[in-house]
Amino acid sequence: MPVVNIQLIEGRSQEVKAAIAKEITESISKHAKTPKDHVHVIFNDMKKGDYYNNN
């Protein structure tokens, strides 16, 4: 059972998250040869001030 954790800065819509999850699920299913319903995608929203990337 693949589990994919995605951390994003908060503010993405549910529609955007669903589109991301769909693409990731399809790719994991294809390459790991596992059923799509066995792939789990978890989104963790972070506040903008809780992340720093040197920019």
Secondary structure, 3 states (H helix, E strand, C coil): CCEEEEEEECCCCHHHHHHHHHHHHHHHHHHHCCCHHHCEEEEEEECHHHCCCCC
